[in-house]
C-alpha cells in the first residue's frame, strides 16, 4: 500500500515532469520556446498548440499501455505553453482599456497604427 499523501504525489509527479522538460531542453535546446522557423512561420505558442493537438490525437487513438507517456508529454507541453504565453505578454505588453464603444471607435480611427499591434481593447458594457 502506498503511504504517500496526495501532496507528496503531486510533488513527485511535478518533479518528474520538470526533469523531463529540463532533459529535453538540454538535448534539443529551446526548440519549443524559440523555434528556428525554417518551414513554418508560426510563433512558439501556435507551434506548441500543434504539438498538444498531436498528443491529444495519440491519446484518442493509442493503446492504454502508451497513454501514460503521452499524458506525461502533454503535461510538459502545457507547461511550455504557459511559459510561451507569459513570454508573449511580457514582450508585447498587454494594455487593458475599458471605454464605451463609440469612444473606442474614435480612438481606433485616430491612432490606427497602434491597433495593428496585439492590443486588447474591451468595450464597457452597460
N, CA, C and O atoms as a Tinker XYZ file with bonds, in Angstrom:
   504  protein
     1  N      0.846000   -1.191000    0.000000    73     2
     2  CA     0.000000    0.000000    0.000000    64     1     3
     3  C      0.886000    1.247000    0.000000    63     2     4     5
     4  O      1.938000    1.271000    0.638000    81     3
     5  N      0.459000    2.254000   -0.704000    73     3     6
     6  CA     1.211000    3.497000   -0.835000    64     5     7
     7  C      0.850000    4.427000    0.312000    63     6     8     9
     8  O     -0.317000    4.785000    0.474000    81     7
     9  N      1.831000    4.822000    1.106000    73     7    10
    10  CA     1.585000    5.705000    2.247000    64     9    11
    11  C      1.796000    7.176000    1.904000    63    10    12    13
    12  O      1.723000    8.032000    2.785000    81    11
    13  N      2.054000    7.475000    0.644000    73    11    14
    14  CA     2.296000    8.863000    0.253000    64    13    15
    15  C      0.986000    9.636000    0.268000    63    14    16    17
    16  O     -0.072000    9.112000   -0.082000    81    15
    17  N      1.084000   10.900000    0.684000    73    15    18
    18  CA    -0.091000   11.776000    0.646000    64    17    19
    19  C     -0.293000   12.273000   -0.780000    63    18    20    21
    20  O      0.592000   12.146000   -1.627000    81    19
    21  N     -1.442000   12.828000   -1.029000    73    19    22
    22  CA    -1.705000   13.420000   -2.352000    64    21    23
    23  C     -0.693000   14.512000   -2.650000    63    22    24    25
    24  O     -0.232000   14.637000   -3.785000    81    23
    25  N     -0.340000   15.305000   -1.643000    73    23    26
    26  CA     0.641000   16.368000   -1.861000    64    25    27
    27  C      2.002000   15.791000   -2.229000    63    26    28    29
    28  O      2.694000   16.344000   -3.084000    81    27
    29  N      2.396000   14.682000   -1.593000    73    27    30
    30  CA     3.656000   14.023000   -1.943000    64    29    31
    31  C      3.627000   13.558000   -3.396000    63    30    32    33
    32  O      4.611000   13.708000   -4.120000    81    31
    33  N      2.503000   12.997000   -3.816000    73    31    34
    34  CA     2.359000   12.505000   -5.190000    64    33    35
    35  C      2.394000   13.653000   -6.196000    63    34    36    37
    36  O      2.959000   13.518000   -7.281000    81    35
    37  N      1.792000   14.774000   -5.835000    73    35    38
    38  CA     1.819000   15.953000   -6.708000    64    37    39
    39  C      3.255000   16.438000   -6.877000    63    38    40    41
    40  O      3.695000   16.710000   -7.994000    81    39
    41  N      3.977000   16.544000   -5.780000    73    39    42
    42  CA     5.374000   16.995000   -5.827000    64    41    43
    43  C      6.207000   16.030000   -6.664000    63    42    44    45
    44  O      6.998000   16.456000   -7.506000    81    43
    45  N      6.030000   14.741000   -6.434000    73    43    46
    46  CA     6.785000   13.717000   -7.158000    64    45    47
    47  C      6.504000   13.775000   -8.659000    63    46    48    49
    48  O      7.426000   13.697000   -9.471000    81    47
    49  N      5.246000   13.908000   -9.019000    73    47    50
    50  CA     4.872000   13.954000  -10.435000    64    49    51
    51  C      5.367000   15.243000  -11.089000    63    50    52    53
    52  O      5.893000   15.211000  -12.202000    81    51
    53  N      5.202000   16.372000  -10.409000    73    51    54
    54  CA     5.684000   17.649000  -10.961000    64    53    55
    55  C      7.194000   17.635000  -11.117000    63    54    56    57
    56  O      7.720000   18.149000  -12.104000    81    55
    57  N      7.889000   17.061000  -10.166000    73    55    58
    58  CA     9.346000   16.948000  -10.275000    64    57    59
    59  C      9.748000   16.095000  -11.480000    63    58    60    61
    60  O     10.711000   16.415000  -12.176000    81    59
    61  N      9.010000   15.012000  -11.722000    73    59    62
    62  CA     9.307000   14.145000  -12.859000    64    61    63
    63  C      9.079000   14.881000  -14.178000    63    62    64    65
    64  O      9.880000   14.751000  -15.104000    81    63
    65  N      7.999000   15.649000  -14.270000    73    63    66
    66  CA     7.737000   16.439000  -15.486000    64    65    67
    67  C      8.824000   17.499000  -15.649000    63    66    68    69
    68  O      9.316000   17.725000  -16.754000    81    67
    69  N      9.192000   18.141000  -14.555000    73    67    70
    70  CA    10.251000   19.160000  -14.600000    64    69    71
    71  C     11.560000   18.552000  -15.106000    63    70    72    73
    72  O     12.217000   19.133000  -15.970000    81    71
    73  N     11.940000   17.395000  -14.579000    73    71    74
    74  CA    13.183000   16.752000  -15.002000    64    73    75
    75  C     13.134000   16.357000  -16.477000    63    74    76    77
    76  O     14.130000   16.491000  -17.189000    81    75
    77  N     11.977000   15.870000  -16.939000    73    75    78
    78  CA    11.823000   15.514000  -18.342000    64    77    79
    79  C     11.990000   16.756000  -19.226000    63    78    80    81
    80  O     12.672000   16.702000  -20.249000    81    79
    81  N     11.369000   17.874000  -18.831000    73    79    82
    82  CA    11.480000   19.111000  -19.607000    64    81    83
    83  C     12.922000   19.617000  -19.630000    63    82    84    85
    84  O     13.415000   20.037000  -20.677000    81    83
    85  N     13.586000   19.579000  -18.506000    73    83    86
    86  CA    14.976000   20.041000  -18.447000    64    85    87
    87  C     15.886000   19.140000  -19.276000    63    86    88    89
    88  O     16.788000   19.626000  -19.959000    81    87
    89  N     15.651000   17.822000  -19.217000    73    87    90
    90  CA    16.451000   16.887000  -20.001000    64    89    91
    91  C     16.256000   17.130000  -21.498000    63    90    92    93
    92  O     17.228000   17.163000  -22.253000    81    91
    93  N     15.014000   17.298000  -21.925000    73    91    94
    94  CA    14.746000   17.559000  -23.343000    64    93    95
    95  C     15.304000   18.917000  -23.764000    63    94    96    97
    96  O     15.757000   19.073000  -24.898000    81    95
    97  N     15.275000   19.906000  -22.859000    73    95    98
    98  CA    15.833000   21.217000  -23.178000    64    97    99
    99  C     17.348000   21.121000  -23.364000    63    98   100   101
   100  O     17.913000   21.761000  -24.250000    81    99
   101  N     17.993000   20.324000  -22.530000    73    99   102
   102  CA    19.445000   20.129000  -22.704000    64   101   103
   103  C     19.736000   19.414000  -24.021000    63   102   104   105
   104  O     20.698000   19.741000  -24.716000    81   103
   105  N     18.899000   18.440000  -24.355000    73   103   106
   106  CA    19.114000   17.633000  -25.554000    64   105   107
   107  C     18.790000   18.390000  -26.839000    63   106   108   109
   108  O     19.553000   18.329000  -27.803000    81   107
   109  N     17.653000   19.110000  -26.858000    73   107   110
   110  CA    17.175000   19.747000  -28.088000    64   109   111
   111  C     17.303000   21.266000  -28.089000    63   110   112   113
   112  O     17.004000   21.899000  -29.102000    81   111
   113  N     17.734000   21.861000  -26.999000    73   111   114
   114  CA    17.799000   23.315000  -26.914000    64   113   115
   115  C     16.406000   23.896000  -26.703000    63   114   116   117
   116  O     15.493000   23.199000  -26.261000    81   115
   117  N     16.256000   25.151000  -27.017000    73   115   118
   118  CA    14.978000   25.846000  -26.810000    64   117   119
   119  C     14.060000   25.740000  -28.028000    63   118   120   121
   120  O     13.400000   26.711000  -28.398000    81   119
   121  N     14.020000   24.573000  -28.640000    73   119   122
   122  CA    13.261000   24.437000  -29.896000    64   121   123
   123  C     11.765000   24.673000  -29.732000    63   122   124   125
   124  O     11.102000   25.094000  -30.680000    81   123
   125  N     11.225000   24.410000  -28.552000    73   123   126
   126  CA     9.783000   24.634000  -28.358000    64   125   127
   127  C      9.480000   26.113000  -28.132000    63   126   128   129
   128  O      8.511000   26.642000  -28.677000    81   127
   129  N     10.300000   26.773000  -27.337000    73   127   130
   130  CA    10.039000   28.179000  -26.999000    64   129   131
   131  C     10.685000   29.159000  -27.975000    63   130   132   133
   132  O     10.256000   30.308000  -28.078000    81   131
   133  N     11.710000   28.710000  -28.687000    73   131   134
   134  CA    12.382000   29.566000  -29.669000    64   133   135
   135  C     12.614000   28.766000  -30.950000    63   134   136   137
   136  O     13.752000   28.426000  -31.275000    81   135
   137  N     11.537000   28.467000  -31.676000    73   135   138
   138  CA    11.674000   27.652000  -32.886000    64   137   139
   139  C     12.498000   28.359000  -33.961000    63   138   140   141
   140  O     12.518000   29.588000  -34.027000    81   139
   141  N     13.175000   27.578000  -34.797000    73   139   142
   142  CA    14.040000   28.172000  -35.819000    64   141   143
   143  C     13.269000   28.691000  -37.024000    63   142   144   145
   144  O     13.795000   29.509000  -37.778000    81   143
   145  N     12.045000   28.239000  -37.222000    73   143   146
   146  CA    11.138000   28.737000  -38.269000    64   145   147
   147  C     11.728000   28.641000  -39.682000    63   146   148   149
   148  O     11.759000   29.630000  -40.415000    81   147
   149  N     12.187000   27.465000  -40.051000    73   147   150
   150  CA    12.673000   27.271000  -41.413000    64   149   151
   151  C     11.493000   27.082000  -42.362000    63   150   152   153
   152  O     11.399000   27.771000  -43.378000    81   151
   153  N     10.593000   26.156000  -42.038000    73   151   154
   154  CA     9.430000   25.912000  -42.884000    64   153   155
   155  C      8.198000   26.644000  -42.372000    63   154   156   157
   156  O      7.451000   27.231000  -43.155000    81   155
   157  N      7.988000   26.611000  -41.093000    73   155   158
   158  CA     6.799000   27.227000  -40.505000    64   157   159
   159  C      7.146000   28.600000  -39.943000    63   158   160   161
   160  O      8.182000   28.785000  -39.305000    81   159
   161  N      6.265000   29.548000  -40.192000    73   159   162
   162  CA     6.457000   30.883000  -39.642000    64   161   163
   163  C      5.609000   31.102000  -38.389000    63   162   164   165
   164  O      5.554000   32.208000  -37.852000    81   163
   165  N      4.946000   30.033000  -37.927000    73   163   166
   166  CA     4.093000   30.146000  -36.744000    64   165   167
   167  C      4.939000   30.475000  -35.520000    63   166   168   169
   168  O      6.082000   30.034000  -35.404000    81   167
   169  N      4.367000   31.250000  -34.618000    73   167   170
   170  CA     5.087000   31.586000  -33.400000    64   169   171
   171  C      5.125000   30.378000  -32.466000    63   170   172   173
   172  O      4.471000   29.366000  -32.718000    81   171
   173  N      5.890000   30.494000  -31.395000    73   171   174
   174  CA     6.076000   29.360000  -30.496000    64   173   175
   175  C      4.767000   28.901000  -29.861000    63   174   176   177
   176  O      4.574000   27.705000  -29.646000    81   175
   177  N      3.873000   29.829000  -29.561000    73   175   178
   178  CA     2.589000   29.449000  -28.956000    64   177   179
   179  C      1.803000   28.555000  -29.909000    63   178   180   181
   180  O      1.288000   27.512000  -29.505000    81   179
   181  N      1.713000   28.957000  -31.156000    73   179   182
   182  CA     0.958000   28.160000  -32.128000    64   181   183
   183  C      1.628000   26.811000  -32.362000    63   182   184   185
   184  O      0.946000   25.794000  -32.490000    81   183
   185  N      2.950000   26.795000  -32.418000    73   183   186
   186  CA     3.648000   25.528000  -32.631000    64   185   187
   187  C      3.453000   24.573000  -31.457000    63   186   188   189
   188  O      3.286000   23.369000  -31.656000    81   187
   189  N      3.474000   25.095000  -30.253000    73   187   190
   190  CA     3.235000   24.248000  -29.078000    64   189   191
   191  C      1.804000   23.721000  -29.095000    63   190   192   193
   192  O      1.567000   22.564000  -28.747000    81   191
   193  N      0.847000   24.560000  -29.498000    73   191   194
   194  CA    -0.543000   24.106000  -29.591000    64   193   195
   195  C     -0.684000   22.956000  -30.593000    63   194   196   197
   196  O     -1.465000   22.031000  -30.366000    81   195
   197  N      0.064000   23.009000  -31.695000    73   195   198
   198  CA     0.040000   21.918000  -32.671000    64   197   199
   199  C      0.570000   20.638000  -32.038000    63   198   200   201
   200  O      0.007000   19.562000  -32.239000    81   199
   201  N      1.649000   20.753000  -31.278000    73   199   202
   202  CA     2.203000   19.573000  -30.595000    64   201   203
   203  C      1.210000   19.014000  -29.582000    63   202   204   205
   204  O      1.091000   17.798000  -29.427000    81   203
   205  N      0.500000   19.902000  -28.894000    73   203   206
   206  CA    -0.534000   19.456000  -27.936000    64   205   207
   207  C     -1.646000   18.726000  -28.684000    63   206   208   209
   208  O     -2.112000   17.678000  -28.239000    81   207
   209  N     -2.069000   19.278000  -29.817000    73   207   210
   210  CA    -3.084000   18.600000  -30.633000    64   209   211
   211  C     -2.615000   17.200000  -31.027000    63   210   212   213
   212  O     -3.389000   16.245000  -30.964000    81   211
   213  N     -1.350000   17.076000  -31.432000    73   211   214
   214  CA    -0.805000   15.764000  -31.808000    64   213   215
   215  C     -0.863000   14.787000  -30.642000    63   214   216   217
   216  O     -1.230000   13.625000  -30.815000    81   215
   217  N     -0.500000   15.259000  -29.458000    73   215   218
   218  CA    -0.521000   14.383000  -28.271000    64   217   219
   219  C     -1.943000   13.951000  -27.933000    63   218   220   221
   220  O     -2.176000   12.794000  -27.585000    81   219
   221  N     -2.887000   14.869000  -28.035000    73   219   222
   222  CA    -4.288000   14.531000  -27.758000    64   221   223
   223  C     -4.788000   13.509000  -28.790000    63   222   224   225
   224  O     -5.511000   12.574000  -28.446000    81   223
   225  N     -4.401000   13.695000  -30.039000    73   223   226
   226  CA    -4.773000   12.743000  -31.077000    64   225   227
   227  C     -4.221000   11.351000  -30.760000    63   226   228   229
   228  O     -4.920000   10.353000  -30.933000    81   227
   229  N     -2.982000   11.283000  -30.301000    73   227   230
   230  CA    -2.394000    9.998000  -29.921000    64   229   231
   231  C     -3.156000    9.373000  -28.762000    63   230   232   233
   232  O     -3.393000    8.165000  -28.744000    81   231
   233  N     -3.535000   10.196000  -27.799000    73   231   234
   234  CA    -4.304000    9.677000  -26.659000    64   233   235
   235  C     -5.606000    9.040000  -27.131000    63   234   236   237
   236  O     -6.026000    8.002000  -26.622000    81   235
   237  N     -6.221000    9.665000  -28.089000    73   235   238
   238  CA    -7.515000    9.181000  -28.575000    64   237   239
   239  C     -7.372000    7.903000  -29.403000    63   238   240   241
   240  O     -8.332000    7.143000  -29.531000    81   239
   241  N     -6.188000    7.658000  -29.964000    73   239   242
   242  CA    -6.023000    6.553000  -30.907000    64   241   243
   243  C     -5.095000    5.433000  -30.454000    63   242   244   245
   244  O     -4.938000    4.456000  -31.187000    81   243
   245  N     -4.476000    5.527000  -29.284000    73   243   246
   246  CA    -3.480000    4.530000  -28.896000    64   245   247
   247  C     -3.985000    3.537000  -27.872000    63   246   248   249
   248  O     -5.086000    3.643000  -27.333000    81   247
   249  N     -3.119000    2.567000  -27.635000    73   247   250
   250  CA    -3.380000    1.538000  -26.633000    64   249   251
   251  C     -3.145000    2.104000  -25.243000    63   250   252   253
   252  O     -2.372000    3.047000  -25.077000    81   251
   253  N     -3.800000    1.542000  -24.257000    73   251   254
   254  CA    -3.690000    2.022000  -22.875000    64   253   255
   255  C     -2.268000    1.990000  -22.325000    63   254   256   257
   256  O     -1.921000    2.827000  -21.491000    81   255
   257  N     -1.435000    1.048000  -22.768000    73   255   258
   258  CA    -0.084000    0.951000  -22.224000    64   257   259
   259  C      0.801000    2.129000  -22.614000    63   258   260   261
   260  O      1.832000    2.361000  -21.982000    81   259
   261  N      0.415000    2.870000  -23.639000    73   259   262
   262  CA     1.204000    4.025000  -24.081000    64   261   263
   263  C      0.619000    5.346000  -23.594000    63   262   264   265
   264  O      1.251000    6.394000  -23.733000    81   263
   265  N     -0.576000    5.303000  -23.027000    73   263   266
   266  CA    -1.260000    6.531000  -22.634000    64   265   267
   267  C     -0.499000    7.334000  -21.591000    63   266   268   269
   268  O     -0.481000    8.563000  -21.653000    81   267
   269  N      0.130000    6.662000  -20.635000    73   267   270
   270  CA     0.809000    7.389000  -19.556000    64   269   271
   271  C      1.941000    8.260000  -20.095000    63   270   272   273
   272  O      2.105000    9.398000  -19.655000    81   271
   273  N      2.730000    7.736000  -21.051000    73   271   274
   274  CA     3.809000    8.531000  -21.643000    64   273   275
   275  C      3.260000    9.733000  -22.398000    63   274   276   277
   276  O      3.822000   10.826000  -22.332000    81   275
   277  N      2.169000    9.530000  -23.110000    73   275   278
   278  CA     1.565000   10.626000  -23.875000    64   277   279
   279  C      1.030000   11.696000  -22.921000    63   278   280   281
   280  O      1.202000   12.888000  -23.177000    81   279
   281  N      0.393000   11.293000  -21.838000    73   279   282
   282  CA    -0.120000   12.250000  -20.852000    64   281   283
   283  C      1.038000   13.010000  -20.206000    63   282   284   285
   284  O      0.942000   14.212000  -19.962000    81   283
   285  N      2.118000   12.306000  -19.935000    73   283   286
   286  CA     3.312000   12.918000  -19.360000    64   285   287
   287  C      3.857000   13.992000  -20.307000    63   286   288   289
   288  O      4.162000   15.107000  -19.883000    81   287
   289  N      3.978000   13.641000  -21.599000    73   287   290
   290  CA     4.431000   14.616000  -22.608000    64   289   291
   291  C      3.459000   15.781000  -22.715000    63   290   292   293
   292  O      3.871000   16.934000  -22.841000    81   291
   293  N      2.170000   15.475000  -22.664000    73   291   294
   294  CA     1.146000   16.511000  -22.749000    64   293   295
   295  C      1.283000   17.503000  -21.593000    63   294   296   297
   296  O      1.168000   18.711000  -21.796000    81   295
   297  N      1.525000   17.001000  -20.391000    73   295   298
   298  CA     1.736000   17.886000  -19.233000    64   297   299
   299  C      2.933000   18.806000  -19.485000    63   298   300   301
   300  O      2.890000   19.992000  -19.158000    81   299
   301  N      3.988000   18.260000  -20.061000    73   299   302
   302  CA     5.161000   19.072000  -20.375000    64   301   303
   303  C      4.850000   20.159000  -21.388000    63   302   304   305
   304  O      5.269000   21.304000  -21.217000    81   303
   305  N      4.117000   19.811000  -22.445000    73   303   306
   306  CA     3.755000   20.811000  -23.446000    64   305   307
   307  C      2.833000   21.892000  -22.880000    63   306   308   309
   308  O      2.925000   23.055000  -23.271000    81   307
   309  N      1.956000   21.513000  -21.972000    73   307   310
   310  CA     1.087000   22.525000  -21.352000    64   309   311
   311  C      1.911000   23.500000  -20.513000    63   310   312   313
   312  O      1.614000   24.695000  -20.476000    81   311
   313  N      2.938000   22.995000  -19.843000    73   311   314
   314  CA     3.828000   23.888000  -19.087000    64   313   315
   315  C      4.574000   24.815000  -20.048000    63   314   316   317
   316  O      4.695000   26.013000  -19.792000    81   315
   317  N      5.070000   24.262000  -21.144000    73   315   318
   318  CA     5.748000   25.099000  -22.137000    64   317   319
   319  C      4.809000   26.146000  -22.723000    63   318   320   321
   320  O      5.224000   27.273000  -22.991000    81   319
   321  N      3.544000   25.779000  -22.922000    73   319   322
   322  CA     2.554000   26.744000  -23.420000    64   321   323
   323  C      2.367000   27.885000  -22.423000    63   322   324   325
   324  O      2.296000   29.049000  -22.818000    81   323
   325  N      2.288000   27.558000  -21.142000    73   323   326
   326  CA     2.175000   28.614000  -20.121000    64   325   327
   327  C      3.372000   29.559000  -20.179000    63   326   328   329
   328  O      3.213000   30.776000  -20.094000    81   327
   329  N      4.565000   28.996000  -20.324000    73   327   330
   330  CA     5.780000   29.822000  -20.401000    64   329   331
   331  C      5.750000   30.705000  -21.643000    63   330   332   333
   332  O      6.042000   31.899000  -21.563000    81   331
   333  N      5.395000   30.123000  -22.798000    73   331   334
   334  CA     5.354000   30.888000  -24.048000    64   333   335
   335  C      4.330000   32.012000  -23.973000    63   334   336   337
   336  O      4.588000   33.119000  -24.446000    81   335
   337  N      3.164000   31.733000  -23.379000    73   335   338
   338  CA     2.135000   32.769000  -23.256000    64   337   339
   339  C      2.605000   33.891000  -22.330000    63   338   340   341
   340  O      2.372000   35.068000  -22.606000    81   339
   341  N      3.254000   33.530000  -21.256000    73   339   342
   342  CA     3.785000   34.547000  -20.334000    64   341   343
   343  C      4.853000   35.387000  -21.039000    63   342   344   345
   344  O      4.862000   36.612000  -20.917000    81   343
   345  N      5.751000   34.728000  -21.776000    73   343   346
   346  CA     6.792000   35.453000  -22.514000    64   345   347
   347  C      6.180000   36.410000  -23.538000    63   346   348   349
   348  O      6.654000   37.534000  -23.700000    81   347
   349  N      5.130000   35.963000  -24.226000    73   347   350
   350  CA     4.487000   36.810000  -25.240000    64   349   351
   351  C      3.865000   38.037000  -24.602000    63   350   352   353
   352  O      3.983000   39.140000  -25.136000    81   351
   353  N      3.208000   37.860000  -23.470000    73   351   354
   354  CA     2.591000   39.014000  -22.784000    64   353   355
   355  C      3.659000   40.006000  -22.353000    63   354   356   357
   356  O      3.445000   41.216000  -22.436000    81   355
   357  N      4.794000   39.521000  -21.897000    73   355   358
   358  CA     5.853000   40.419000  -21.441000    64   357   359
   359  C      6.525000   41.133000  -22.606000    63   358   360   361
   360  O      6.943000   42.284000  -22.471000    81   359
   361  N      6.634000   40.456000  -23.755000    73   359   362
   362  CA     7.346000   41.080000  -24.874000    64   361   363
   363  C      6.516000   42.130000  -25.591000    63   362   364   365
   364  O      7.068000   43.114000  -26.083000    81   363
   365  N      5.199000   41.947000  -25.663000    73   363   366
   366  CA     4.389000   42.943000  -26.367000    64   365   367
   367  C      3.717000   43.909000  -25.406000    63   366   368   369
   368  O      3.326000   45.008000  -25.797000    81   367
   369  N      3.586000   43.515000  -24.185000    73   367   370
   370  CA     2.880000   44.346000  -23.223000    64   369   371
   371  C      1.391000   44.281000  -23.471000    63   370   372   373
   372  O      0.944000   44.473000  -24.602000    81   371
   373  N      0.649000   44.026000  -22.484000    73   371   374
   374  CA    -0.804000   43.978000  -22.594000    64   373   375
   375  C     -1.358000   45.253000  -21.978000    63   374   376   377
   376  O     -1.040000   45.610000  -20.844000    81   375
   377  N     -2.176000   45.911000  -22.739000    73   375   378
   378  CA    -2.807000   47.130000  -22.251000    64   377   379
   379  C     -4.303000   46.877000  -22.223000    63   378   380   381
   380  O     -4.898000   46.520000  -23.240000    81   379
   381  N     -4.888000   47.053000  -21.100000    73   379   382
   382  CA    -6.333000   46.867000  -20.991000    64   381   383
   383  C     -6.976000   48.236000  -20.881000    63   382   384   385
   384  O     -6.676000   49.014000  -19.975000    81   383
   385  N     -7.864000   48.512000  -21.820000    73   383   386
   386  CA    -8.554000   49.791000  -21.854000    64   385   387
   387  C    -10.045000   49.514000  -21.850000    63   386   388   389
   388  O    -10.548000   48.767000  -22.689000    81   387
   389  N    -10.732000   50.101000  -20.929000    73   387   390
   390  CA   -12.178000   49.949000  -20.895000    64   389   391
   391  C    -12.808000   51.296000  -21.209000    63   390   392   393
   392  O    -12.519000   52.301000  -20.558000    81   391
   393  N    -13.676000   51.302000  -22.217000    73   391   394
   394  CA   -14.360000   52.532000  -22.600000    64   393   395
   395  C    -15.592000   52.174000  -23.418000    63   394   396   397
   396  O    -15.694000   51.062000  -23.936000    81   395
   397  N    -16.513000   53.094000  -23.534000    73   395   398
   398  CA   -17.706000   52.847000  -24.346000    64   397   399
   399  C    -17.333000   52.613000  -25.808000    63   398   400   401
   400  O    -16.303000   53.094000  -26.280000    81   399
   401  N    -18.181000   51.869000  -26.519000    73   399   402
   402  CA   -17.924000   51.513000  -27.914000    64   401   403
   403  C    -17.631000   52.723000  -28.794000    63   402   404   405
   404  O    -16.691000   52.688000  -29.588000    81   403
   405  N    -18.414000   53.789000  -28.672000    73   403   406
   406  CA   -18.235000   54.945000  -29.553000    64   405   407
   407  C    -16.873000   55.612000  -29.331000    63   406   408   409
   408  O    -16.226000   56.035000  -30.289000    81   407
   409  N    -16.444000   55.706000  -28.078000    73   407   410
   410  CA   -15.127000   56.289000  -27.796000    64   409   411
   411  C    -14.010000   55.376000  -28.301000    63   410   412   413
   412  O    -12.979000   55.846000  -28.781000    81   411
   413  N    -14.228000   54.088000  -28.187000    73   411   414
   414  CA   -13.247000   53.125000  -28.677000    64   413   415
   415  C    -13.060000   53.264000  -30.189000    63   414   416   417
   416  O    -11.928000   53.249000  -30.673000    81   415
   417  N    -14.140000   53.397000  -30.927000    73   415   418
   418  CA   -14.056000   53.544000  -32.379000    64   417   419
   419  C    -13.346000   54.844000  -32.759000    63   418   420   421
   420  O    -12.567000   54.864000  -33.712000    81   419
   421  N    -13.606000   55.926000  -32.026000    73   419   422
   422  CA   -12.910000   57.194000  -32.287000    64   421   423
   423  C    -11.408000   57.036000  -32.062000    63   422   424   425
   424  O    -10.597000   57.526000  -32.848000    81   423
   425  N    -11.057000   56.358000  -31.001000    73   423   426
   426  CA    -9.646000   56.144000  -30.675000    64   425   427
   427  C     -8.970000   55.308000  -31.757000    63   426   428   429
   428  O     -7.852000   55.614000  -32.172000    81   427
   429  N     -9.632000   54.273000  -32.208000    73   427   430
   430  CA    -9.075000   53.431000  -33.275000    64   429   431
   431  C     -8.869000   54.246000  -34.553000    63   430   432   433
   432  O     -7.868000   54.071000  -35.248000    81   431
   433  N     -9.807000   55.126000  -34.858000    73   431   434
   434  CA    -9.720000   55.928000  -36.079000    64   433   435
   435  C     -8.568000   56.924000  -36.014000    63   434   436   437
   436  O     -7.928000   57.186000  -37.032000    81   435
   437  N     -8.292000   57.485000  -34.838000    73   435   438
   438  CA    -7.233000   58.481000  -34.726000    64   437   439
   439  C     -5.842000   57.861000  -34.627000    63   438   440   441
   440  O     -4.850000   58.504000  -34.970000    81   439
   441  N     -5.766000   56.621000  -34.161000    73   439   442
   442  CA    -4.451000   56.004000  -33.992000    64   441   443
   443  C     -4.455000   54.580000  -34.543000    63   442   444   445
   444  O     -4.265000   53.632000  -33.780000    81   443
   445  N     -4.667000   54.404000  -35.849000    73   443   446
   446  CA    -4.801000   53.053000  -36.393000    64   445   447
   447  C     -3.542000   52.203000  -36.265000    63   446   448   449
   448  O     -3.644000   50.989000  -36.088000    81   447
   449  N     -2.364000   52.805000  -36.349000    73   447   450
   450  CA    -1.138000   52.004000  -36.284000    64   449   451
   451  C     -0.966000   51.343000  -34.916000    63   450   452   453
   452  O     -0.429000   50.239000  -34.827000    81   451
   453  N     -1.402000   51.990000  -33.884000    73   451   454
   454  CA    -1.308000   51.399000  -32.550000    64   453   455
   455  C     -2.152000   50.136000  -32.478000    63   454   456   457
   456  O     -1.787000   49.176000  -31.800000    81   455
   457  N     -3.272000   50.136000  -33.173000    73   455   458
   458  CA    -4.180000   48.999000  -33.100000    64   457   459
   459  C     -3.787000   47.881000  -34.049000    63   458   460   461
   460  O     -4.457000   46.849000  -34.097000    81   459
   461  N     -2.701000   48.070000  -34.814000    73   459   462
   462  CA    -2.148000   46.971000  -35.590000    64   461   463
   463  C     -1.391000   46.018000  -34.670000    63   462   464   465
   464  O     -1.198000   44.851000  -35.011000    81   463
   465  N     -0.969000   46.498000  -33.526000    73   463   466
   466  CA    -0.277000   45.665000  -32.545000    64   465   467
   467  C     -1.285000   44.757000  -31.862000    63   466   468   469
   468  O     -2.496000   44.922000  -32.013000    81   467
   469  N     -0.778000   43.815000  -31.126000    73   467   470
   470  CA    -1.662000   42.916000  -30.383000    64   469   471
   471  C     -2.165000   43.647000  -29.148000    63   470   472   473
   472  O     -1.640000   43.469000  -28.049000    81   471
   473  N     -3.167000   44.453000  -29.338000    73   471   474
   474  CA    -3.718000   45.261000  -28.261000    64   473   475
   475  C     -5.091000   44.729000  -27.896000    63   474   476   477
   476  O     -5.911000   44.439000  -28.766000    81   475
   477  N     -5.322000   44.608000  -26.636000    73   475   478
   478  CA    -6.609000   44.106000  -26.171000    64   477   479
   479  C     -7.439000   45.300000  -25.707000    63   478   480   481
   480  O     -7.109000   45.955000  -24.718000    81   479
   481  N     -8.504000   45.566000  -26.424000    73   479   482
   482  CA    -9.403000   46.648000  -26.049000    64   481   483
   483  C    -10.764000   46.034000  -25.740000    63   482   484   485
   484  O    -11.333000   45.306000  -26.553000    81   483
   485  N    -11.260000   46.333000  -24.580000    73   483   486
   486  CA   -12.516000   45.763000  -24.147000    64   485   487
   487  C    -13.522000   46.875000  -23.933000    63   486   488   489
   488  O    -13.372000   47.677000  -23.012000    81   487
   489  N    -14.560000   46.935000  -24.782000    73   487   490
   490  CA   -15.562000   47.964000  -24.572000    64   489   491
   491  C    -16.351000   47.678000  -23.299000    63   490   492   493
   492  O    -16.611000   46.526000  -22.951000    81   491
   493  N    -16.715000   48.731000  -22.632000    73   491   494
   494  CA   -17.536000   48.549000  -21.429000    64   493   495
   495  C    -18.965000   48.216000  -21.839000    63   494   496   497
   496  O    -19.456000   48.708000  -22.855000    81   495
   497  N    -19.598000   47.420000  -21.085000    73   495   498
   498  CA   -20.982000   47.050000  -21.349000    64   497   499
   499  C    -21.842000   47.595000  -20.224000    63   498   500   501
   500  O    -21.513000   47.459000  -19.045000    81   499
   501  N    -22.941000   48.211000  -20.608000    73   499   502
   502  CA   -23.818000   48.787000  -19.606000    64   501   503
   503  C    -25.107000   48.018000  -19.517000    63   502   504
   504  O    -25.978000   48.363000  -18.717000    81   503
